Amino acid sequence: MEAAGEELRIYAAYRPPGTPFCSSDVRTVMEGETPTIIAGDLNAKHPAWGARVINPPGHALFEDAERYGYDVLGPEEPTHVPIDLRKRPDVFDIVLSRNVNYPIAVEVLYDLNSQHLPILITLGLKAVTTPPRAFKTRVDWRLYHQHLQERPPAHHPLNKVDDVKAAATRMTKAIQEALHAASTIVPISARKDDLPLLISVQIRRKRALRRLWARTHCPRIKTRSGGNVGCSPGTQRR
């Protein structure tokens, strides 16, 4: 397809759980200079794109994206909201992009009666060259805690003021190193809403109620949001 007068390749992808993840396949699809987007459920989890945990495919994808210079984006909200209260919502669907000089926004659509929610990908029509896309920092607090446990600041007796100052310096350095090790820089996703104000407000309200129901499973919230915020247990994918 074409976007702003240039070719754009878009692929939908799905990798079933338990099947091998080959990062070389991703690079093959993205080969060349043509702007390319791959979107779908790759069952590759990493906090860098909003997932709760890191699994081996997610770690491999993160390392490959860093090494070969392509982006991996996820929405701000979970794409899978299970009915089973023993399971927690998570991000399954992500977007991979390379050589795309447009702002990319990824958001979850809470409008369907499904546990596995679709995502909406929006590209800005105007190419962005300067300034670059804004970024934000995500911190994996589990990794931060682990880093501090494995590399605690050295302990020395505090006999004088200089000892206290040195201890404070060591502690500050250890905290900064742990924070750096646990932090990931990710692009900020943003899109302009072109719908009429009244419709936009109604949609945002309904989606907010559905997001609240996803966290609380409160029957009153389900009724206020229209009732169709879940699905029968037989439709669960995981």
C-alpha positions as a Markdown table, in Angstrom:
| # | Residue | x | y | z |
|---|---|---|---|---|
| 1 | Met | 0.0 | 0.0 | 0.0 |
| 2 | Glu | 1.0 | 3.7 | -0.2 |
| 3 | Ala | 1.2 | 6.2 | 2.6 |
| 4 | Ala | 2.0 | 9.9 | 1.9 |
| 5 | Gly | 3.1 | 8.9 | -1.6 |
| 6 | Glu | 5.5 | 6.2 | -0.7 |
| 7 | Glu | 5.3 | 2.4 | -0.5 |
| 8 | Leu | 4.5 | 0.9 | 2.9 |
| 9 | Arg | 4.5 | -2.8 | 3.7 |
| 10 | Ile | 2.1 | -4.0 | 6.5 |
| 11 | Tyr | 2.0 | -7.6 | 7.7 |
| 12 | Ala | -0.3 | -9.3 | 10.2 |
| 13 | Ala | 1.5 | -12.0 | 12.2 |
| 14 | Tyr | 0.7 | -14.6 | 14.8 |
| 15 | Arg | 3.0 | -17.0 | 16.6 |
| 16 | Pro | 1.2 | -19.7 | 18.5 |
| 17 | Pro | 2.5 | -20.4 | 22.1 |
| 18 | Gly | 5.2 | -23.2 | 22.2 |
| 19 | Thr | 6.4 | -22.7 | 18.6 |
| 20 | Pro | 10.0 | -21.5 | 18.0 |
| 21 | Phe | 10.6 | -17.8 | 17.8 |
| 22 | Cys | 13.1 | -16.9 | 15.1 |
| 23 | Ser | 14.2 | -13.3 | 15.1 |
| 24 | Ser | 15.9 | -13.8 | 11.8 |
| 25 | Asp | 12.4 | -14.2 | 10.3 |
| 26 | Val | 11.5 | -10.7 | 11.5 |
| 27 | Arg | 14.6 | -9.3 | 9.9 |
| 28 | Thr | 13.8 | -11.1 | 6.6 |
| 29 | Val | 10.4 | -9.5 | 6.5 |
| 30 | Met | 11.9 | -6.1 | 7.2 |
| 31 | Glu | 14.7 | -6.4 | 4.8 |
| 32 | Gly | 15.5 | -3.5 | 2.5 |
| 33 | Glu | 14.7 | 0.2 | 2.9 |
| 34 | Thr | 10.9 | 0.0 | 2.3 |
| 35 | Pro | 9.0 | 1.2 | 5.4 |
| 36 | Thr | 7.6 | -1.9 | 7.1 |
| 37 | Ile | 5.1 | -2.7 | 9.9 |
| 38 | Ile | 4.5 | -6.1 | 11.4 |
| 39 | Ala | 1.5 | -6.3 | 13.9 |
| 40 | Gly | -0.1 | -9.1 | 15.8 |
| 41 | Asp | 0.2 | -11.5 | 18.7 |
| 42 | Leu | 3.7 | -12.9 | 18.7 |
| 43 | Asn | 3.5 | -14.3 | 22.2 |
| 44 | Ala | 6.7 | -12.3 | 22.9 |
| 45 | Lys | 6.4 | -10.5 | 26.3 |
| 46 | His | 8.6 | -7.7 | 27.6 |
| 47 | Pro | 7.9 | -4.7 | 29.9 |
| 48 | Ala | 9.4 | -2.5 | 27.2 |
| 49 | Trp | 6.2 | -2.8 | 25.3 |
| 50 | Gly | 3.8 | -3.1 | 28.2 |
| 51 | Ala | 3.8 | -6.8 | 29.1 |
| 52 | Arg | 3.8 | -7.8 | 32.8 |
| 53 | Val | 6.8 | -10.2 | 32.5 |
| 54 | Ile | 9.6 | -11.2 | 30.2 |
| 55 | Asn | 9.5 | -14.6 | 28.4 |
| 56 | Pro | 12.3 | -16.0 | 26.2 |
| 57 | Pro | 10.7 | -14.9 | 22.9 |
| 58 | Gly | 10.2 | -11.4 | 24.3 |
| 59 | His | 13.8 | -11.2 | 25.5 |
| 60 | Ala | 15.0 | -12.4 | 22.1 |
| 61 | Leu | 12.9 | -9.8 | 20.3 |
| 62 | Phe | 14.0 | -7.0 | 22.6 |
| 63 | Glu | 17.7 | -7.9 | 22.0 |
| 64 | Asp | 17.2 | -8.2 | 18.3 |
| 65 | Ala | 15.4 | -4.9 | 18.0 |
| 66 | Glu | 18.2 | -3.2 | 19.9 |
| 67 | Arg | 20.9 | -4.8 | 17.7 |
| 68 | Tyr | 19.3 | -4.3 | 14.3 |
| 69 | Gly | 17.5 | -0.9 | 14.9 |
| 70 | Tyr | 13.8 | -1.5 | 14.6 |
| 71 | Asp | 11.1 | -0.4 | 16.9 |
| 72 | Val | 8.7 | -2.5 | 19.0 |
| 73 | Leu | 5.6 | -0.7 | 20.3 |
| 74 | Gly | 2.7 | -1.8 | 22.5 |
| 75 | Pro | -0.5 | -0.1 | 23.7 |
| 76 | Glu | -0.8 | 1.5 | 27.1 |
| 77 | Glu | -3.6 | -0.9 | 28.0 |
| 78 | Pro | -3.8 | -4.8 | 28.1 |
| 79 | Thr | -5.0 | -6.5 | 24.9 |
| 80 | His | -6.0 | -9.6 | 26.7 |
| 81 | Val | -8.5 | -9.3 | 29.6 |
| 82 | Pro | -9.4 | -12.8 | 30.9 |
| 83 | Ile | -12.7 | -13.6 | 32.6 |
| 84 | Asp | -10.9 | -16.0 | 35.0 |
| 85 | Leu | -10.0 | -13.8 | 38.0 |
| 86 | Arg | -7.0 | -15.9 | 38.7 |
| 87 | Lys | -5.4 | -14.6 | 35.5 |
| 88 | Arg | -4.2 | -11.1 | 35.0 |
| 89 | Pro | -4.7 | -8.8 | 32.0 |
| 90 | Asp | -1.6 | -8.5 | 29.8 |
| 91 | Val | -0.4 | -7.1 | 26.5 |
| 92 | Phe | -0.3 | -9.8 | 23.7 |
| 93 | Asp | -0.5 | -7.7 | 20.5 |
| 94 | Ile | 2.4 | -5.5 | 19.5 |
| 95 | Val | 3.7 | -3.5 | 16.6 |
| 96 | Leu | 7.1 | -3.8 | 15.0 |
| 97 | Ser | 8.3 | -1.1 | 12.6 |
| 98 | Arg | 11.4 | -0.2 | 10.6 |
| 99 | Asn | 12.1 | 2.8 | 8.4 |
| 100 | Val | 8.8 | 4.3 | 9.2 |
| 101 | Asn | 9.2 | 8.1 | 9.5 |
| 102 | Tyr | 5.6 | 8.7 | 10.7 |
| 103 | Pro | 4.2 | 9.0 | 14.2 |
| 104 | Ile | 2.8 | 5.6 | 15.2 |
| 105 | Ala | 0.0 | 5.3 | 17.8 |
| 106 | Val | -1.2 | 2.0 | 19.2 |
| 107 | Glu | -4.3 | 1.8 | 21.2 |
| 108 | Val | -6.7 | -1.0 | 22.4 |
| 109 | Leu | -10.3 | -1.0 | 21.3 |
| 110 | Tyr | -12.6 | -1.9 | 24.2 |
| 111 | Asp | -15.6 | -2.0 | 21.9 |
| 112 | Leu | -15.9 | -5.8 | 21.2 |
| 113 | Asn | -17.3 | -8.6 | 23.3 |
| 114 | Ser | -14.1 | -10.5 | 23.6 |
| 115 | Gln | -11.3 | -11.3 | 26.0 |
| 116 | His | -8.7 | -10.8 | 23.3 |
| 117 | Leu | -9.1 | -7.2 | 22.2 |
| 118 | Pro | -8.1 | -5.7 | 18.9 |
| 119 | Ile | -5.6 | -2.9 | 18.5 |
| 120 | Leu | -5.9 | 0.2 | 16.4 |
| 121 | Ile | -2.7 | 1.4 | 14.7 |
| 122 | Thr | -2.7 | 5.0 | 13.5 |
| 123 | Leu | 0.0 | 6.6 | 11.3 |
| 124 | Gly | 0.5 | 10.4 | 11.0 |
| 125 | Leu | 0.1 | 11.6 | 7.4 |
| 126 | Lys | 3.1 | 13.9 | 7.7 |
| 127 | Ala | 6.6 | 12.4 | 7.8 |
| 128 | Val | 8.5 | 13.3 | 10.9 |
| 129 | Thr | 12.2 | 14.2 | 10.5 |
| 130 | Thr | 12.8 | 16.8 | 13.2 |
| 131 | Pro | 12.2 | 16.8 | 16.1 |
| 132 | Pro | 12.4 | 13.1 | 16.7 |
| 133 | Arg | 9.6 | 11.1 | 18.2 |
| 134 | Ala | 9.3 | 11.7 | 22.0 |
| 135 | Phe | 10.5 | 9.0 | 24.3 |
| 136 | Lys | 9.7 | 7.9 | 27.8 |
| 137 | Thr | 11.4 | 5.5 | 30.3 |
| 138 | Arg | 9.8 | 2.3 | 31.5 |
| 139 | Val | 11.3 | 0.8 | 34.7 |
| 140 | Asp | 11.2 | -3.0 | 35.4 |
| 141 | Trp | 11.0 | -2.7 | 39.3 |
| 142 | Arg | 11.5 | -6.5 | 39.7 |
| 143 | Leu | 14.8 | -6.2 | 37.8 |
| 144 | Tyr | 15.7 | -3.1 | 39.8 |
| 145 | His | 15.2 | -4.9 | 43.1 |
| 146 | Gln | 17.2 | -7.9 | 41.8 |
| 147 | His | 20.1 | -5.7 | 40.7 |
| 148 | Leu | 20.3 | -4.1 | 44.1 |
| 149 | Gln | 20.2 | -7.5 | 45.8 |
| 150 | Glu | 23.0 | -8.8 | 43.7 |
| 151 | Arg | 25.1 | -5.7 | 43.8 |
| 152 | Pro | 24.5 | -4.0 | 47.1 |
| 153 | Pro | 26.7 | -1.0 | 48.1 |
| 154 | Ala | 29.8 | -2.0 | 50.1 |
| 155 | His | 29.4 | -1.6 | 53.8 |
| 156 | His | 32.1 | 0.1 | 55.9 |
| 157 | Pro | 32.0 | 1.2 | 59.6 |
| 158 | Leu | 30.7 | 4.7 | 60.0 |
| 159 | Asn | 33.1 | 6.3 | 62.5 |
| 160 | Lys | 33.3 | 9.9 | 61.2 |
| 161 | Val | 31.4 | 12.3 | 59.0 |
| 162 | Asp | 33.5 | 11.5 | 55.9 |
| 163 | Asp | 32.5 | 7.8 | 56.4 |
| 164 | Val | 28.8 | 8.8 | 56.3 |
| 165 | Lys | 29.3 | 10.9 | 53.2 |
| 166 | Ala | 31.2 | 8.1 | 51.4 |
| 167 | Ala | 28.4 | 5.6 | 52.4 |
| 168 | Ala | 25.8 | 7.9 | 51.0 |
| 169 | Thr | 27.8 | 8.3 | 47.7 |
| 170 | Arg | 28.1 | 4.5 | 47.4 |
| 171 | Met | 24.3 | 4.0 | 48.0 |
| 172 | Thr | 23.4 | 6.7 | 45.5 |
| 173 | Lys | 25.7 | 5.1 | 42.9 |
| 174 | Ala | 24.2 | 1.6 | 43.5 |
| 175 | Ile | 20.6 | 3.0 | 43.1 |
| 176 | Gln | 21.5 | 4.8 | 39.9 |
| 177 | Glu | 23.2 | 1.8 | 38.4 |
| 178 | Ala | 20.2 | -0.4 | 39.3 |
| 179 | Leu | 17.8 | 2.1 | 37.9 |
| 180 | His | 19.8 | 2.3 | 34.7 |
| 181 | Ala | 20.0 | -1.5 | 34.3 |
| 182 | Ala | 16.2 | -1.8 | 34.8 |
| 183 | Ser | 15.1 | 1.1 | 32.5 |
| 184 | Thr | 14.1 | 0.9 | 28.9 |
| 185 | Ile | 13.6 | 3.9 | 26.6 |
| 186 | Val | 10.5 | 3.5 | 24.5 |
| 187 | Pro | 8.7 | 5.8 | 22.0 |
| 188 | Ile | 5.6 | 7.7 | 23.2 |
| 189 | Ser | 2.5 | 6.8 | 21.2 |
| 190 | Ala | 0.1 | 9.6 | 20.4 |
| 191 | Arg | -2.6 | 10.2 | 17.9 |
| 192 | Lys | -5.0 | 13.0 | 17.2 |
| 193 | Asp | -8.7 | 12.3 | 17.6 |
| 194 | Asp | -10.6 | 13.4 | 14.5 |
| 195 | Leu | -14.1 | 12.3 | 15.7 |
| 196 | Pro | -16.7 | 14.9 | 16.7 |
| 197 | Leu | -16.3 | 15.9 | 20.3 |
| 198 | Leu | -19.6 | 14.4 | 21.6 |
| 199 | Ile | -18.9 | 11.0 | 20.0 |
| 200 | Ser | -15.3 | 11.1 | 21.3 |
| 201 | Val | -16.4 | 11.8 | 24.8 |
| 202 | Gln | -18.9 | 9.0 | 24.7 |
| 203 | Ile | -16.4 | 6.5 | 23.3 |
| 204 | Arg | -13.8 | 7.5 | 25.9 |
| 205 | Arg | -16.3 | 7.1 | 28.7 |
| 206 | Lys | -17.3 | 3.7 | 27.5 |
| 207 | Arg | -13.7 | 2.5 | 27.1 |
| 208 | Ala | -12.8 | 3.9 | 30.5 |
| 209 | Leu | -15.7 | 1.9 | 32.0 |
| 210 | Arg | -14.5 | -1.2 | 30.2 |
| 211 | Arg | -11.0 | -0.7 | 31.4 |
| 212 | Leu | -12.3 | -0.3 | 34.9 |
| 213 | Trp | -14.3 | -3.5 | 34.6 |
| 214 | Ala | -11.2 | -5.3 | 33.4 |
| 215 | Arg | -9.5 | -4.4 | 36.6 |
| 216 | Thr | -12.4 | -4.9 | 39.1 |
| 217 | His | -15.0 | -7.2 | 37.4 |
| 218 | Cys | -17.6 | -5.1 | 39.3 |
| 219 | Pro | -21.2 | -6.1 | 38.1 |
| 220 | Arg | -22.4 | -2.5 | 38.3 |
| 221 | Ile | -19.6 | -1.2 | 36.1 |
| 222 | Lys | -20.4 | -4.0 | 33.6 |
| 223 | Thr | -24.1 | -2.8 | 33.5 |
| 224 | Arg | -23.1 | 0.8 | 33.0 |
| 225 | Ser | -20.7 | 0.0 | 30.2 |
| 226 | Gly | -23.4 | -1.8 | 28.2 |
| 227 | Gly | -23.1 | -5.3 | 29.6 |
| 228 | Asn | -21.0 | -6.8 | 26.8 |
| 229 | Val | -17.5 | -6.4 | 28.3 |
| 230 | Gly | -16.7 | -10.1 | 28.8 |
| 231 | Cys | -17.3 | -13.4 | 27.1 |
| 232 | Ser | -18.1 | -16.9 | 28.1 |
| 233 | Pro | -15.3 | -19.1 | 29.5 |
| 234 | Gly | -15.5 | -21.3 | 26.4 |
| 235 | Thr | -14.1 | -18.5 | 24.3 |
| 236 | Gln | -10.8 | -18.1 | 26.2 |
| 237 | Arg | -7.7 | -18.3 | 24.1 |
| 238 | Arg | -5.3 | -18.9 | 26.9 |
